[in-house]
Amino acid sequence: MSNELVTRENNEGVKSFFLSLDRLALIMERLFTSRRPTLNGESFYTDKELSEKLKISRRSLQDYRNEGRIPYIQLGGKILYRSSDIEKLLEDGYKGKFK
């Protein structure tokens, strides 16, 4: 049994561990800085975000709005969609498998 002091400089396992912690801290910092605050616990999507999330065009979103198929909020020229409205819309449209 050795009484050698294990440090970041003389042990590759410890060095690798601390590098992983540094990467994790960087990722968490990016997550928290890109996170938008919510309003009364509700988060909102922009046109661009929702079209990417649903994998449909922004033009299709506009058609859905015009047809009254998708709820939205308009503030000035900005269109916003409540995340809870979108989740409900998707749940209501869910079709189970046929027998």
Secondary structure, 3 states (H helix, E strand, C coil): CCCCCCCCCCCHHHHHHHHHHHHHHHHHHHHHHHCCCCECCECEEEHHHHHHHHCCCHHHHHHHHHCCCCCCEEECCEEEEEHHHHHHHHHHCCCCCCC
